[in-house]
Amino acid sequence: MSSLSRFNPKTGFVDFWHEFRKPNPLRVPILLASMVPFGVILFWLSSETVYKDPDRPTITYITTFDPNRTDEEIMASNLENQEIKELREAEEERLAERKRNLYKALGAAAGMDVDQIAAEADARRAAEEAAEEERRAEMFGRTGDGDQAESEESTP
């Protein structure tokens, strides 16, 4: 028995037509009801949703300073800010010195050699500042000599 004879669409269609031609009052409603799922699936697959591109955003710049400031106003503002910064640094240094004095008094009361501890702390602080300065110089491509290195490079 050939597989072609088992799956031949022609015989299936002839069979369908033979059954469809029989006088049955529900043949058309059954045919329509059986076609609805395929219609729904085809409609669902063929529908396409297209979204409109969003509008380009508008940029609103928020400024804290008047954009029409003069150079003199900018310099005055910079000088005022520098004074405030220096006052803050001076206050921080004063508080750090007061704290060191309190620790020295506490250490002296506890019987420690506060002069030796202060010398070690000063040496450590100086080493940290030197390392920070060296890191900055390396970051910005400067050598420790500054102007001297430039003059040596320019001479042949």
KEKE-407709 format. One line per field, with one value per atom (N, C-alpha, C): atom name; x, y, z; residue number from 1; residue in one letter. Coordinates in pm, whole numbers. Atoms other than C-alpha are relative to their C-alpha. Layout:
<atoms>
atome <- (CA;...) $
px <- (X;...) $
py <- (Y;...) $
pz <- (Z;...) $
num <- (NUM;...) $
residu <- (a;...) $
</atoms>
This chain:
<atoms>
atome <- (N;CA;C;N;CA;C;N;CA;C;N;CA;C;N;CA;C;N;CA;C;N;CA;C;N;CA;C;N;CA;C;N;CA;C;N;CA;C;N;CA;C;N;CA;C;N;CA;C;N;CA;C;N;CA;C;N;CA;C;N;CA;C;N;CA;C;N;CA;C;N;CA;C;N;CA;C;N;CA;C;N;CA;C;N;CA;C;N;CA;C;N;CA;C;N;CA;C;N;CA;C;N;CA;C;N;CA;C;N;CA;C;N;CA;C;N;CA;C;N;CA;C;N;CA;C;N;CA;C;N;CA;C;N;CA;C;N;CA;C;N;CA;C;N;CA;C;N;CA;C;N;CA;C;N;CA;C;N;CA;C;N;CA;C;N;CA;C;N;CA;C;N;CA;C;N;CA;C;N;CA;C;N;CA;C;N;CA;C;N;CA;C;N;CA;C;N;CA;C;N;CA;C;N;CA;C;N;CA;C;N;CA;C;N;CA;C;N;CA;C;N;CA;C;N;CA;C;N;CA;C;N;CA;C;N;CA;C;N;CA;C;N;CA;C;N;CA;C;N;CA;C;N;CA;C;N;CA;C;N;CA;C;N;CA;C;N;CA;C;N;CA;C;N;CA;C;N;CA;C;N;CA;C;N;CA;C;N;CA;C;N;CA;C;N;CA;C;N;CA;C;N;CA;C;N;CA;C;N;CA;C;N;CA;C;N;CA;C;N;CA;C;N;CA;C;N;CA;C;N;CA;C;N;CA;C;N;CA;C;N;CA;C;N;CA;C;N;CA;C;N;CA;C;N;CA;C;N;CA;C;N;CA;C;N;CA;C;N;CA;C;N;CA;C;N;CA;C;N;CA;C;N;CA;C;N;CA;C;N;CA;C;N;CA;C;N;CA;C;N;CA;C;N;CA;C;N;CA;C;N;CA;C;N;CA;C;N;CA;C;N;CA;C;N;CA;C;N;CA;C;N;CA;C;N;CA;C;N;CA;C;N;CA;C;N;CA;C;N;CA;C;N;CA;C;N;CA;C;N;CA;C;N;CA;C;N;CA;C;N;CA;C;N;CA;C;N;CA;C;N;CA;C;N;CA;C;N;CA;C;N;CA;C;N;CA;C;N;CA;C;N;CA;C;N;CA;C;N;CA;C;N;CA;C;N;CA;C;N;CA;C;N;CA;C;N;CA;C;N;CA;C;N;CA;C;N;CA;C;N;CA;C;N;CA;C) $
px <- (85;0;89;-82;149;-46;34;167;-66;61;59;-152;145;-284;-63;55;-326;-13;-1;-249;-30;33;-400;-107;101;-580;-121;111;-797;-111;103;-973;-64;57;-1017;-99;91;-1176;-127;117;-1408;-87;74;-1510;-77;64;-1581;-118;105;-1787;-120;107;-1986;-84;72;-2076;-68;54;-2138;-128;116;-2392;-122;115;-2611;-94;93;-2925;5;-13;-2836;-25;31;-2988;113;-106;-2678;135;-130;-2410;66;-61;-2357;42;-46;-2351;121;-116;-2109;124;-115;-1884;49;-41;-1886;63;-55;-1824;139;-133;-1529;101;-91;-1383;36;-24;-1401;137;-133;-1089;114;-105;-880;-3;11;-1013;59;-55;-928;152;-146;-577;63;-55;-517;-7;11;-646;106;-99;-422;142;-134;-115;23;-19;-178;-5;6;-239;139;-131;61;-20;9;104;122;-109;313;-10;-1;412;72;-60;493;128;-124;847;-30;27;851;59;-49;899;137;-132;1251;-17;16;1294;52;-48;1329;83;-94;1619;-21;13;1566;120;-119;1885;-36;24;1870;132;-122;2122;-20;8;2201;55;-55;2380;-68;56;2256;90;-85;2377;58;-49;2431;95;-92;2684;122;-122;2981;121;-123;3341;30;-25;3367;-87;87;3067;48;-53;3217;123;-121;3552;-35;41;3379;-60;58;3182;108;-111;3499;82;-77;3683;-77;83;3394;1;-3;3384;137;-134;3762;19;-9;3737;-74;77;3468;77;-77;3684;118;-116;3987;-44;52;3777;-33;31;3654;127;-126;4007;69;-61;4133;-73;77;3851;29;-34;3924;139;-136;4294;0;8;4207;-58;59;3984;96;-96;4252;111;-104;4513;-54;61;4275;-11;12;4213;137;-136;4590;42;-35;4638;-73;75;4362;59;-61;4520;137;-129;4861;-21;28;4713;-44;44;4545;118;-117;4865;96;-89;5071;-57;62;4820;10;-9;4846;145;-140;5227;70;-62;5306;99;-95;5592;-69;81;5373;85;-86;5664;42;-40;5779;-120;119;5422;-35;28;5370;98;-100;5697;-29;34;5594;-124;122;5251;29;-38;5404;75;-75;5645;-94;96;5358;-87;83;5145;78;-83;5434;21;-17;5491;-127;126;5121;-21;13;5122;95;-97;5436;-49;51;5281;-118;114;4964;48;-55;5165;66;-63;5365;-105;109;5043;-64;57;4902;94;-98;5223;5;-2;5222;-128;127;4854;-2;2;4908;125;-118;5239;107;-104;5455;107;-107;5788;12;-16;5897;69;-74;6123;-83;89;5851;67;-57;6012;138;-135;6361;-5;11;6250;-35;36;6096;119;-113;6410;106;-96;6625;-46;52;6397;19;-8;6416;143;-138;6796;47;-41;6956;115) $
py <- (-118;0;123;-119;328;109;-109;623;114;-105;847;-17;21;687;32;-28;734;149;-144;1108;82;-70;1213;105;-102;1552;-8;7;1479;-88;88;1191;63;-69;1396;106;-104;1682;-63;69;1439;-51;47;1290;115;-118;1636;45;-49;1736;-95;99;1414;18;-19;1475;137;-136;1848;10;-6;1785;-71;69;1564;106;-98;1747;-1;-13;1857;146;-141;2177;73;-65;2247;4;8;2205;137;-132;2578;60;-54;2687;-76;76;2404;39;-43;2503;138;-134;2868;-4;9;2776;-63;60;2559;94;-96;2847;117;-114;3103;-8;0;2981;32;-30;2991;148;-143;3337;86;-77;3462;-9;18;3316;79;-77;3466;150;-142;3805;41;-30;3794;2;5;3698;113;-102;3957;142;-136;4252;43;-54;4474;133;-124;4749;84;-91;5044;119;-112;5300;118;-123;5657;27;-38;5774;109;-104;5979;134;-134;6354;19;-30;6479;84;-77;6609;143;-138;6979;18;-16;7075;137;-124;7336;11;-18;7466;75;-65;7553;66;-70;7817;64;-64;7942;142;-134;8248;68;-78;8524;-19;22;8439;129;-128;8810;69;-61;8863;57;-57;9080;-71;62;8967;50;-54;9199;-70;71;9032;-143;137;8689;0;-7;8793;29;-31;8943;-123;123;8622;-103;93;8413;40;-46;8629;-25;24;8604;-149;144;8225;-45;35;8206;40;-43;8405;-97;96;8169;-131;125;7870;13;-20;8015;5;-3;8086;-141;138;7727;-80;72;7590;43;-50;7814;-55;54;7699;-149;142;7333;-19;9;7388;35;-37;7563;-114;112;7273;-119;110;7019;28;-37;7209;-13;13;7224;-147;143;6851;-59;48;6785;40;-46;6996;-80;81;6805;-140;132;6474;4;-13;6600;8;-11;6696;-135;132;6357;-98;88;6177;33;-40;6381;-46;44;6299;-152;145;5929;-47;35;5941;-36;30;5916;110;-98;6089;73;-70;6340;70;-66;6518;-98;101;6197;-37;34;6109;113;-116;6463;6;-3;6444;-109;107;6108;36;-40;6244;109;-106;6556;-59;62;6339;-78;76;6112;94;-98;6415;62;-57;6567;-101;103;6235;-16;12;6212;118;-118;6569;-7;13;6499;-105;103;6181;53;-59;6370;99;-95;6644;-73;78;6385;-66;60;6210;102;-107;6540;38;-36;6624;-108;110;6281;0;-1;6314;109;-111;6650;5;8;6550;100;-95;6793;-74;55;6715;84;-73;6829;134;-124;7099;106;-96;7263;78;-89;7557;-47;42;7411;-112;111;7098;54;-57;7313;68;-69;7520;-100;100;7205;-65;60;7064;94;-94;7381;22;-18;7392;-122;116;7172;-77) $
pz <- (0;0;0;17;-108;97;-90;131;-76;80;-157;-2;3;-163;136;-133;212;25;-27;208;-124;124;-121;30;-29;-85;-92;93;-388;56;-56;-221;122;-116;95;-42;49;-100;-58;56;-287;113;-117;47;66;-60;190;-85;87;-114;1;-5;-99;128;-126;269;5;-3;216;-84;91;-66;58;-62;157;61;-56;268;154;-146;625;32;-25;771;75;-76;989;-73;68;721;-14;18;654;136;-129;1024;55;-47;1107;-79;82;815;42;-43;926;139;-135;1290;-1;7;1190;-65;65;985;93;-90;1273;69;-64;1464;-97;98;1146;-39;31;1067;110;-113;1415;2;0;1397;-114;112;1051;25;-32;1167;101;-105;1475;-57;59;1269;-100;103;999;56;-55;1231;44;-34;1291;72;-76;1548;-30;31;1441;94;-93;1700;-63;50;1613;79;-69;1693;101;-100;2011;-44;32;1984;63;-55;2034;126;-123;2387;-17;-1;2439;126;-110;2661;62;-74;2926;91;-81;3076;127;-128;3442;40;-38;3534;136;-130;3879;-5;17;3750;-117;110;3527;-123;117;3174;-59;53;3103;98;-97;3386;-72;55;3314;60;-52;3367;140;-133;3669;104;-93;3833;24;-14;3767;89;-84;3918;145;-137;4223;68;-54;4272;33;-24;4240;122;-116;4493;130;-118;4738;37;-25;4700;51;-47;4747;146;-140;5071;92;-79;5199;13;-3;5107;95;-89;5286;146;-137;5597;50;-38;5599;28;-20;5559;129;-123;5839;123;-112;6068;18;-10;5985;62;-55;6062;149;-142;6391;83;-72;6494;9;-2;6398;101;-97;6603;143;-134;6902;39;-27;6870;34;-30;6860;141;-134;7173;108;-96;7354;12;-4;7258;69;-68;7372;152;-143;7709;57;-45;7737;6;2;7639;112;-109;7887;134;-125;8162;15;-5;8068;12;-15;8088;-130;130;7717;-38;53;7533;-116;100;7348;-105;98;7177;-109;98;7008;-88;76;6905;-97;86;6766;-115;107;6569;-103;93;6419;-83;71;6331;-103;95;6169;-119;109;5968;-92;79;5856;-85;71;5761;-115;106;5562;-113;102;5382;-83;72;5291;-94;85;5157;-119;110;4951;-100;90;4811;-82;71;4721;-106;97;4551;-117;106;4358;-90;78;4251;-93;85;4124;-112;103;3941;-108;96;3778;-85;70;3686;-107;93;3516;-87;86;3355;33;-41;3551;79;-82;3703;126;-125;4046;-18;22;3900;-70;64;3690;-110;102;3505;-44;33;3518;-104;96;3328;-137;130;3055;-64;57;3013;-48;45;2986;-131;122;2716;-118;111;2508;-49;44;2500;-76;81;2229;58) $
num <- (1;1;1;2;2;2;3;3;3;4;4;4;5;5;5;6;6;6;7;7;7;8;8;8;9;9;9;10;10;10;11;11;11;12;12;12;13;13;13;14;14;14;15;15;15;16;16;16;17;17;17;18;18;18;19;19;19;20;20;20;21;21;21;22;22;22;23;23;23;24;24;24;25;25;25;26;26;26;27;27;27;28;28;28;29;29;29;30;30;30;31;31;31;32;32;32;33;33;33;34;34;34;35;35;35;36;36;36;37;37;37;38;38;38;39;39;39;40;40;40;41;41;41;42;42;42;43;43;43;44;44;44;45;45;45;46;46;46;47;47;47;48;48;48;49;49;49;50;50;50;51;51;51;52;52;52;53;53;53;54;54;54;55;55;55;56;56;56;57;57;57;58;58;58;59;59;59;60;60;60;61;61;61;62;62;62;63;63;63;64;64;64;65;65;65;66;66;66;67;67;67;68;68;68;69;69;69;70;70;70;71;71;71;72;72;72;73;73;73;74;74;74;75;75;75;76;76;76;77;77;77;78;78;78;79;79;79;80;80;80;81;81;81;82;82;82;83;83;83;84;84;84;85;85;85;86;86;86;87;87;87;88;88;88;89;89;89;90;90;90;91;91;91;92;92;92;93;93;93;94;94;94;95;95;95;96;96;96;97;97;97;98;98;98;99;99;99;100;100;100;101;101;101;102;102;102;103;103;103;104;104;104;105;105;105;106;106;106;107;107;107;108;108;108;109;109;109;110;110;110;111;111;111;112;112;112;113;113;113;114;114;114;115;115;115;116;116;116;117;117;117;118;118;118;119;119;119;120;120;120;121;121;121;122;122;122;123;123;123;124;124;124;125;125;125;126;126;126;127;127;127;128;128;128;129;129;129;130;130;130;131;131;131;132;132;132;133;133;133;134;134;134;135;135;135;136;136;136;137;137;137;138;138;138;139;139;139;140;140;140;141;141;141;142;142;142;143;143;143;144;144;144;145;145;145;146;146;146;147;147;147;148;148;148;149;149;149;150;150;150;151;151;151;152;152;152;153;153;153;154;154;154;155;155;155;156;156;156) $
residu <- (m;m;m;s;s;s;s;s;s;l;l;l;s;s;s;r;r;r;f;f;f;n;n;n;p;p;p;k;k;k;t;t;t;g;g;g;f;f;f;v;v;v;d;d;d;f;f;f;w;w;w;h;h;h;e;e;e;f;f;f;r;r;r;k;k;k;p;p;p;n;n;n;p;p;p;l;l;l;r;r;r;v;v;v;p;p;p;i;i;i;l;l;l;l;l;l;a;a;a;s;s;s;m;m;m;v;v;v;p;p;p;f;f;f;g;g;g;v;v;v;i;i;i;l;l;l;f;f;f;w;w;w;l;l;l;s;s;s;s;s;s;e;e;e;t;t;t;v;v;v;y;y;y;k;k;k;d;d;d;p;p;p;d;d;d;r;r;r;p;p;p;t;t;t;i;i;i;t;t;t;y;y;y;i;i;i;t;t;t;t;t;t;f;f;f;d;d;d;p;p;p;n;n;n;r;r;r;t;t;t;d;d;d;e;e;e;e;e;e;i;i;i;m;m;m;a;a;a;s;s;s;n;n;n;l;l;l;e;e;e;n;n;n;q;q;q;e;e;e;i;i;i;k;k;k;e;e;e;l;l;l;r;r;r;e;e;e;a;a;a;e;e;e;e;e;e;e;e;e;r;r;r;l;l;l;a;a;a;e;e;e;r;r;r;k;k;k;r;r;r;n;n;n;l;l;l;y;y;y;k;k;k;a;a;a;l;l;l;g;g;g;a;a;a;a;a;a;a;a;a;g;g;g;m;m;m;d;d;d;v;v;v;d;d;d;q;q;q;i;i;i;a;a;a;a;a;a;e;e;e;a;a;a;d;d;d;a;a;a;r;r;r;r;r;r;a;a;a;a;a;a;e;e;e;e;e;e;a;a;a;a;a;a;e;e;e;e;e;e;e;e;e;r;r;r;r;r;r;a;a;a;e;e;e;m;m;m;f;f;f;g;g;g;r;r;r;t;t;t;g;g;g;d;d;d;g;g;g;d;d;d;q;q;q;a;a;a;e;e;e;s;s;s;e;e;e;e;e;e;s;s;s;t;t;t;p;p;p) $
</atoms>
